[in-house]
Amino acid sequence: MNRIDWKRKLTSRKLWVALAGFIAGLIVAFGGSSETAETVSGCILSGAAVIGYMVGEGLADSAGSGNGSSAGGESRRED
């Protein structure tokens, strides 16, 4: 059975743009204003940027944790 790569899916710009467009279309279709649809779309895309940043930083931190780096990005030297 294949596993879904959720990290990759949640950082996909295509996914977030499609989701924002779909929800904005629903808002307008059900009588909402275009201003409301634009605001909701903006909120969704802003949230996507935050999620992408968090996942990216988490991946970078986990990759860096195995090479002896400290949290400040400098390697430790023991004399």
Biopython code that builds the backbone (N, CA, C, O; Angstrom):
import numpy as np
from Bio.PDB.StructureBuilder import StructureBuilder

atoms = [
    (1, "MET", "N", (0.847, -1.180, 0.000)),
    (1, "MET", "CA", (0.000, 0.000, 0.000)),
    (1, "MET", "C", (0.894, 1.246, 0.000)),
    (1, "MET", "O", (1.842, 1.320, 0.783)),
    (2, "ASN", "N", (0.611, 2.208, -0.853)),
    (2, "ASN", "CA", (1.386, 3.436, -0.938)),
    (2, "ASN", "C", (0.950, 4.408, 0.142)),
    (2, "ASN", "O", (-0.239, 4.552, 0.428)),
    (3, "ARG", "N", (1.934, 5.075, 0.738)),
    (3, "ARG", "CA", (1.649, 6.095, 1.749)),
    (3, "ARG", "C", (1.587, 7.453, 1.085)),
    (3, "ARG", "O", (2.298, 7.707, 0.112)),
    (4, "ILE", "N", (0.749, 8.320, 1.599)),
    (4, "ILE", "CA", (0.626, 9.678, 1.076)),
    (4, "ILE", "C", (1.687, 10.547, 1.734)),
    (4, "ILE", "O", (1.847, 10.520, 2.954)),
    (5, "ASP", "N", (2.407, 11.313, 0.932)),
    (5, "ASP", "CA", (3.436, 12.223, 1.435)),
    (5, "ASP", "C", (2.764, 13.554, 1.781)),
    (5, "ASP", "O", (2.704, 14.464, 0.955)),
    (6, "TRP", "N", (2.259, 13.653, 3.015)),
    (6, "TRP", "CA", (1.496, 14.834, 3.429)),
    (6, "TRP", "C", (2.351, 16.088, 3.470)),
    (6, "TRP", "O", (1.850, 17.173, 3.174)),
    (7, "LYS", "N", (3.617, 15.976, 3.826)),
    (7, "LYS", "CA", (4.487, 17.150, 3.850)),
    (7, "LYS", "C", (4.565, 17.776, 2.463)),
    (7, "LYS", "O", (4.476, 18.994, 2.306)),
    (8, "ARG", "N", (4.730, 16.927, 1.474)),
    (8, "ARG", "CA", (4.835, 17.426, 0.096)),
    (8, "ARG", "C", (3.511, 18.020, -0.368)),
    (8, "ARG", "O", (3.488, 19.067, -1.016)),
    (9, "LYS", "N", (2.413, 17.354, -0.037)),
    (9, "LYS", "CA", (1.107, 17.849, -0.470)),
    (9, "LYS", "C", (0.765, 19.181, 0.184)),
    (9, "LYS", "O", (0.257, 20.084, -0.481)),
    (10, "LEU", "N", (1.039, 19.313, 1.484)),
    (10, "LEU", "CA", (0.679, 20.537, 2.196)),
    (10, "LEU", "C", (1.553, 21.731, 1.818)),
    (10, "LEU", "O", (1.177, 22.873, 2.082)),
    (11, "THR", "N", (2.690, 21.492, 1.216)),
    (11, "THR", "CA", (3.534, 22.597, 0.772)),
    (11, "THR", "C", (3.371, 22.879, -0.724)),
    (11, "THR", "O", (4.103, 23.699, -1.277)),
    (12, "SER", "N", (2.443, 22.225, -1.370)),
    (12, "SER", "CA", (2.208, 22.429, -2.797)),
    (12, "SER", "C", (1.439, 23.733, -3.032)),
    (12, "SER", "O", (0.325, 23.905, -2.536)),
    (13, "ARG", "N", (2.039, 24.637, -3.785)),
    (13, "ARG", "CA", (1.354, 25.892, -4.112)),
    (13, "ARG", "C", (0.120, 25.637, -4.966)),
    (13, "ARG", "O", (-0.882, 26.342, -4.846)),
    (14, "LYS", "N", (0.194, 24.639, -5.819)),
    (14, "LYS", "CA", (-0.954, 24.306, -6.673)),
    (14, "LYS", "C", (-2.160, 23.916, -5.834)),
    (14, "LYS", "O", (-3.284, 24.324, -6.129)),
    (15, "LEU", "N", (-1.934, 23.131, -4.794)),
    (15, "LEU", "CA", (-3.027, 22.729, -3.907)),
    (15, "LEU", "C", (-3.689, 23.947, -3.269)),
    (15, "LEU", "O", (-4.915, 24.058, -3.276)),
    (16, "TRP", "N", (-2.898, 24.851, -2.723)),
    (16, "TRP", "CA", (-3.456, 26.000, -2.010)),
    (16, "TRP", "C", (-4.152, 26.983, -2.949)),
    (16, "TRP", "O", (-5.184, 27.552, -2.591)),
    (17, "VAL", "N", (-3.608, 27.188, -4.131)),
    (17, "VAL", "CA", (-4.265, 28.074, -5.104)),
    (17, "VAL", "C", (-5.587, 27.454, -5.550)),
    (17, "VAL", "O", (-6.591, 28.156, -5.670)),
    (18, "ALA", "N", (-5.591, 26.149, -5.796)),
    (18, "ALA", "CA", (-6.831, 25.470, -6.193)),
    (18, "ALA", "C", (-7.868, 25.541, -5.080)),
    (18, "ALA", "O", (-9.045, 25.787, -5.344)),
    (19, "LEU", "N", (-7.441, 25.330, -3.841)),
    (19, "LEU", "CA", (-8.358, 25.388, -2.708)),
    (19, "LEU", "C", (-8.926, 26.797, -2.521)),
    (19, "LEU", "O", (-10.124, 26.962, -2.290)),
    (20, "ALA", "N", (-8.064, 27.810, -2.621)),
    (20, "ALA", "CA", (-8.524, 29.190, -2.490)),
    (20, "ALA", "C", (-9.512, 29.541, -3.598)),
    (20, "ALA", "O", (-10.532, 30.180, -3.338)),
    (21, "GLY", "N", (-9.222, 29.133, -4.820)),
    (21, "GLY", "CA", (-10.123, 29.402, -5.939)),
    (21, "GLY", "C", (-11.452, 28.698, -5.786)),
    (21, "GLY", "O", (-12.500, 29.273, -6.083)),
    (22, "PHE", "N", (-11.423, 27.463, -5.327)),
    (22, "PHE", "CA", (-12.649, 26.693, -5.125)),
    (22, "PHE", "C", (-13.535, 27.338, -4.058)),
    (22, "PHE", "O", (-14.739, 27.505, -4.253)),
    (23, "ILE", "N", (-12.931, 27.691, -2.945)),
    (23, "ILE", "CA", (-13.709, 28.288, -1.858)),
    (23, "ILE", "C", (-14.224, 29.671, -2.247)),
    (23, "ILE", "O", (-15.358, 30.020, -1.920)),
    (24, "ALA", "N", (-13.406, 30.462, -2.941)),
    (24, "ALA", "CA", (-13.866, 31.778, -3.403)),
    (24, "ALA", "C", (-15.043, 31.625, -4.362)),
    (24, "ALA", "O", (-16.002, 32.395, -4.307)),
    (25, "GLY", "N", (-14.965, 30.634, -5.233)),
    (25, "GLY", "CA", (-16.079, 30.378, -6.152)),
    (25, "GLY", "C", (-17.345, 29.988, -5.413)),
    (25, "GLY", "O", (-18.438, 30.421, -5.779)),
    (26, "LEU", "N", (-17.210, 29.179, -4.383)),
    (26, "LEU", "CA", (-18.380, 28.799, -3.585)),
    (26, "LEU", "C", (-18.992, 29.998, -2.872)),
    (26, "LEU", "O", (-20.214, 30.125, -2.795)),
    (27, "ILE", "N", (-18.144, 30.871, -2.355)),
    (27, "ILE", "CA", (-18.657, 32.066, -1.664)),
    (27, "ILE", "C", (-19.493, 32.907, -2.612)),
    (27, "ILE", "O", (-20.598, 33.325, -2.264)),
    (28, "VAL", "N", (-18.981, 33.155, -3.795)),
    (28, "VAL", "CA", (-19.704, 33.965, -4.784)),
    (28, "VAL", "C", (-20.951, 33.237, -5.260)),
    (28, "VAL", "O", (-21.998, 33.861, -5.432)),
    (29, "ALA", "N", (-20.859, 31.931, -5.475)),
    (29, "ALA", "CA", (-22.005, 31.158, -5.965)),
    (29, "ALA", "C", (-23.162, 31.157, -4.970)),
    (29, "ALA", "O", (-24.326, 31.093, -5.366)),
    (30, "PHE", "N", (-22.844, 31.227, -3.692)),
    (30, "PHE", "CA", (-23.899, 31.205, -2.684)),
    (30, "PHE", "C", (-24.267, 32.592, -2.176)),
    (30, "PHE", "O", (-24.831, 32.735, -1.091)),
    (31, "GLY", "N", (-23.943, 33.619, -2.972)),
    (31, "GLY", "CA", (-24.429, 34.963, -2.682)),
    (31, "GLY", "C", (-23.480, 35.861, -1.924)),
    (31, "GLY", "O", (-23.850, 36.981, -1.572)),
    (32, "GLY", "N", (-22.290, 35.415, -1.665)),
    (32, "GLY", "CA", (-21.319, 36.269, -0.979)),
    (32, "GLY", "C", (-20.751, 37.301, -1.932)),
    (32, "GLY", "O", (-20.833, 37.154, -3.151)),
    (33, "SER", "N", (-20.175, 38.342, -1.362)),
    (33, "SER", "CA", (-19.602, 39.395, -2.203)),
    (33, "SER", "C", (-18.226, 38.984, -2.704)),
    (33, "SER", "O", (-17.578, 38.105, -2.136)),
    (34, "SER", "N", (-17.797, 39.626, -3.764)),
    (34, "SER", "CA", (-16.464, 39.324, -4.296)),
    (34, "SER", "C", (-15.383, 39.786, -3.322)),
    (34, "SER", "O", (-14.304, 39.196, -3.264)),
    (35, "GLU", "N", (-15.672, 40.844, -2.552)),
    (35, "GLU", "CA", (-14.714, 41.305, -1.550)),
    (35, "GLU", "C", (-14.484, 40.238, -0.479)),
    (35, "GLU", "O", (-13.354, 40.016, -0.043)),
    (36, "THR", "N", (-15.567, 39.584, -0.064)),
    (36, "THR", "CA", (-15.449, 38.507, 0.920)),
    (36, "THR", "C", (-14.648, 37.345, 0.338)),
    (36, "THR", "O", (-13.796, 36.767, 1.014)),
    (37, "ALA", "N", (-14.928, 37.011, -0.913)),
    (37, "ALA", "CA", (-14.201, 35.917, -1.567)),
    (37, "ALA", "C", (-12.714, 36.243, -1.661)),
    (37, "ALA", "O", (-11.874, 35.370, -1.440)),
    (38, "GLU", "N", (-12.384, 37.485, -1.984)),
    (38, "GLU", "CA", (-10.977, 37.894, -2.062)),
    (38, "GLU", "C", (-10.304, 37.828, -0.699)),
    (38, "GLU", "O", (-9.158, 37.394, -0.588)),
    (39, "THR", "N", (-11.014, 38.256, 0.334)),
    (39, "THR", "CA", (-10.458, 38.216, 1.690)),
    (39, "THR", "C", (-10.198, 36.789, 2.137)),
    (39, "THR", "O", (-9.140, 36.493, 2.692)),
    (40, "VAL", "N", (-11.159, 35.904, 1.899)),
    (40, "VAL", "CA", (-10.997, 34.502, 2.283)),
    (40, "VAL", "C", (-9.850, 33.867, 1.501)),
    (40, "VAL", "O", (-9.045, 33.129, 2.069)),
    (41, "SER", "N", (-9.772, 34.148, 0.211)),
    (41, "SER", "CA", (-8.675, 33.605, -0.605)),
    (41, "SER", "C", (-7.325, 34.086, -0.089)),
    (41, "SER", "O", (-6.368, 33.316, -0.009)),
    (42, "GLY", "N", (-7.259, 35.354, 0.256)),
    (42, "GLY", "CA", (-6.013, 35.896, 0.801)),
    (42, "GLY", "C", (-5.618, 35.234, 2.105)),
    (42, "GLY", "O", (-4.442, 34.957, 2.342)),
    (43, "CYS", "N", (-6.605, 34.982, 2.951)),
    (43, "CYS", "CA", (-6.331, 34.301, 4.229)),
    (43, "CYS", "C", (-5.833, 32.873, 3.997)),
    (43, "CYS", "O", (-4.908, 32.420, 4.671)),
    (44, "ILE", "N", (-6.439, 32.173, 3.058)),
    (44, "ILE", "CA", (-6.019, 30.807, 2.756)),
    (44, "ILE", "C", (-4.585, 30.796, 2.244)),
    (44, "ILE", "O", (-3.780, 29.973, 2.681)),
    (45, "LEU", "N", (-4.257, 31.693, 1.329)),
    (45, "LEU", "CA", (-2.909, 31.719, 0.767)),
    (45, "LEU", "C", (-1.879, 32.179, 1.794)),
    (45, "LEU", "O", (-0.738, 31.719, 1.768)),
    (46, "SER", "N", (-2.262, 33.079, 2.697)),
    (46, "SER", "CA", (-1.352, 33.481, 3.770)),
    (46, "SER", "C", (-1.082, 32.307, 4.702)),
    (46, "SER", "O", (0.052, 32.085, 5.128)),
    (47, "GLY", "N", (-2.124, 31.568, 5.009)),
    (47, "GLY", "CA", (-1.955, 30.372, 5.843)),
    (47, "GLY", "C", (-1.069, 29.348, 5.167)),
    (47, "GLY", "O", (-0.267, 28.685, 5.825)),
    (48, "ALA", "N", (-1.206, 29.215, 3.863)),
    (48, "ALA", "CA", (-0.374, 28.270, 3.111)),
    (48, "ALA", "C", (1.092, 28.674, 3.180)),
    (48, "ALA", "O", (1.970, 27.817, 3.272)),
    (49, "ALA", "N", (1.359, 29.974, 3.135)),
    (49, "ALA", "CA", (2.737, 30.447, 3.231)),
    (49, "ALA", "C", (3.333, 30.090, 4.590)),
    (49, "ALA", "O", (4.488, 29.675, 4.678)),
    (50, "VAL", "N", (2.546, 30.254, 5.639)),
    (50, "VAL", "CA", (3.018, 29.920, 6.991)),
    (50, "VAL", "C", (3.268, 28.414, 7.114)),
    (50, "VAL", "O", (4.289, 27.991, 7.655)),
    (51, "ILE", "N", (2.335, 27.616, 6.612)),
    (51, "ILE", "CA", (2.498, 26.159, 6.674)),
    (51, "ILE", "C", (3.740, 25.725, 5.884)),
    (51, "ILE", "O", (4.521, 24.896, 6.351)),
    (52, "GLY", "N", (3.913, 26.284, 4.701)),
    (52, "GLY", "CA", (5.090, 25.954, 3.887)),
    (52, "GLY", "C", (6.382, 26.319, 4.596)),
    (52, "GLY", "O", (7.351, 25.561, 4.556)),
    (53, "TYR", "N", (6.400, 27.467, 5.241)),
    (53, "TYR", "CA", (7.593, 27.893, 5.975)),
    (53, "TYR", "C", (7.873, 26.951, 7.142)),
    (53, "TYR", "O", (9.014, 26.537, 7.347)),
    (54, "MET", "N", (6.841, 26.612, 7.903)),
    (54, "MET", "CA", (7.025, 25.734, 9.057)),
    (54, "MET", "C", (7.521, 24.352, 8.641)),
    (54, "MET", "O", (8.432, 23.805, 9.262)),
    (55, "VAL", "N", (6.930, 23.793, 7.606)),
    (55, "VAL", "CA", (7.360, 22.471, 7.140)),
    (55, "VAL", "C", (8.788, 22.540, 6.605)),
    (55, "VAL", "O", (9.604, 21.664, 6.891)),
    (56, "GLY", "N", (9.085, 23.571, 5.837)),
    (56, "GLY", "CA", (10.434, 23.732, 5.294)),
    (56, "GLY", "C", (11.480, 23.884, 6.387)),
    (56, "GLY", "O", (12.546, 23.273, 6.313)),
    (57, "GLU", "N", (11.191, 24.687, 7.396)),
    (57, "GLU", "CA", (12.124, 24.856, 8.509)),
    (57, "GLU", "C", (12.268, 23.565, 9.305)),
    (57, "GLU", "O", (13.363, 23.229, 9.756)),
    (58, "GLY", "N", (11.176, 22.849, 9.477)),
    (58, "GLY", "CA", (11.247, 21.570, 10.181)),
    (58, "GLY", "C", (12.118, 20.573, 9.447)),
    (58, "GLY", "O", (12.907, 19.859, 10.065)),
    (59, "LEU", "N", (11.980, 20.522, 8.135)),
    (59, "LEU", "CA", (12.814, 19.616, 7.343)),
    (59, "LEU", "C", (14.281, 20.024, 7.395)),
    (59, "LEU", "O", (15.167, 19.175, 7.490)),
    (60, "ALA", "N", (14.530, 21.322, 7.331)),
    (60, "ALA", "CA", (15.909, 21.809, 7.405)),
    (60, "ALA", "C", (16.520, 21.518, 8.778)),
    (60, "ALA", "O", (17.681, 21.123, 8.875)),
    (61, "ASP", "N", (15.734, 21.716, 9.830)),
    (61, "ASP", "CA", (16.224, 21.434, 11.179)),
    (61, "ASP", "C", (16.505, 19.951, 11.369)),
    (61, "ASP", "O", (17.514, 19.575, 11.965)),
    (62, "SER", "N", (15.616, 19.116, 10.865)),
    (62, "SER", "CA", (15.827, 17.673, 11.037)),
    (62, "SER", "C", (17.019, 17.190, 10.220)),
    (62, "SER", "O", (17.724, 16.274, 10.643)),
    (63, "ALA", "N", (17.250, 17.786, 9.072)),
    (63, "ALA", "CA", (18.404, 17.409, 8.260)),
    (63, "ALA", "C", (19.701, 17.883, 8.911)),
    (63, "ALA", "O", (20.729, 17.212, 8.819)),
    (64, "GLY", "N", (19.650, 19.033, 9.565)),
    (64, "GLY", "CA", (20.841, 19.579, 10.201)),
    (64, "GLY", "C", (21.161, 18.962, 11.543)),
    (64, "GLY", "O", (22.279, 19.113, 12.035)),
    (65, "SER", "N", (20.212, 18.270, 12.150)),
    (65, "SER", "CA", (20.442, 17.729, 13.492)),
    (65, "SER", "C", (21.408, 16.554, 13.491)),
    (65, "SER", "O", (21.985, 16.240, 14.532)),
    (66, "GLY", "N", (21.596, 15.912, 12.377)),
    (66, "GLY", "CA", (22.470, 14.749, 12.322)),
    (66, "GLY", "C", (23.922, 15.070, 12.031)),
    (66, "GLY", "O", (24.762, 14.170, 12.036)),
    (67, "ASN", "N", (24.244, 16.359, 11.773)),
    (67, "ASN", "CA", (25.629, 16.671, 11.394)),
    (67, "ASN", "C", (26.418, 17.386, 12.483)),
    (67, "ASN", "O", (27.490, 17.929, 12.217)),
    (68, "GLY", "N", (25.894, 17.390, 13.709)),
    (68, "GLY", "CA", (26.631, 17.985, 14.807)),
    (68, "GLY", "C", (26.488, 19.484, 14.919)),
    (68, "GLY", "O", (27.258, 20.119, 15.640)),
    (69, "SER", "N", (25.531, 20.068, 14.229)),
    (69, "SER", "CA", (25.316, 21.502, 14.292)),
    (69, "SER", "C", (24.534, 21.858, 15.535)),
    (69, "SER", "O", (23.697, 21.083, 15.999)),
    (70, "SER", "N", (24.807, 23.024, 16.070)),
    (70, "SER", "CA", (24.018, 23.528, 17.180)),
    (70, "SER", "C", (22.831, 24.283, 16.623)),
    (70, "SER", "O", (22.725, 24.465, 15.410)),
    (71, "ALA", "N", (21.929, 24.728, 17.497)),
    (71, "ALA", "CA", (20.725, 25.427, 17.047)),
    (71, "ALA", "C", (21.054, 26.743, 16.373)),
    (71, "ALA", "O", (20.278, 27.212, 15.540)),
    (72, "GLY", "N", (22.182, 27.354, 16.709)),
    (72, "GLY", "CA", (22.557, 28.625, 16.125)),
    (72, "GLY", "C", (23.154, 28.507, 14.743)),
    (72, "GLY", "O", (23.470, 29.524, 14.126)),
    (73, "GLY", "N", (23.317, 27.311, 14.240)),
    (73, "GLY", "CA", (23.846, 27.121, 12.908)),
    (73, "GLY", "C", (25.354, 26.978, 12.865)),
    (73, "GLY", "O", (25.922, 26.721, 11.803)),
    (74, "GLU", "N", (26.019, 27.141, 14.016)),
    (74, "GLU", "CA", (27.457, 26.993, 14.048)),
    (74, "GLU", "C", (27.800, 25.597, 14.527)),
    (74, "GLU", "O", (27.141, 25.060, 15.416)),
    (75, "SER", "N", (28.819, 25.017, 13.947)),
    (75, "SER", "CA", (29.207, 23.678, 14.385)),
    (75, "SER", "C", (29.993, 23.793, 15.692)),
    (75, "SER", "O", (30.725, 24.756, 15.917)),
    (76, "ARG", "N", (29.823, 22.799, 16.528)),
    (76, "ARG", "CA", (30.509, 22.790, 17.826)),
    (76, "ARG", "C", (31.885, 22.159, 17.670)),
    (76, "ARG", "O", (32.068, 21.194, 16.927)),
    (77, "ARG", "N", (32.825, 22.717, 18.374)),
    (77, "ARG", "CA", (34.176, 22.161, 18.408)),
    (77, "ARG", "C", (34.540, 21.878, 19.838)),
    (77, "ARG", "O", (34.389, 22.733, 20.710)),
    (78, "GLU", "N", (35.002, 20.721, 20.072)),
    (78, "GLU", "CA", (35.469, 20.400, 21.412)),
    (78, "GLU", "C", (36.978, 20.293, 21.362)),
    (78, "GLU", "O", (37.534, 19.488, 20.615)),
    (79, "ASP", "N", (37.636, 21.117, 22.166)),
    (79, "ASP", "CA", (39.096, 21.117, 22.209)),
    (79, "ASP", "C", (39.609, 20.277, 23.341)),
    (79, "ASP", "O", (40.821, 20.164, 23.526)),
]
sb = StructureBuilder()
sb.init_structure("model")
sb.init_model(0)
sb.init_chain("A")
sb.init_seg("    ")
for serial, (resi, resn, name, xyz) in enumerate(atoms, 1):
    if name == "N":
        sb.init_residue(resn, " ", resi, " ")
    sb.init_atom(name, np.array(xyz, "f"), 0.0, 1.0, " ", f" {name:<3s}", serial, name[0])
structure = sb.get_structure()
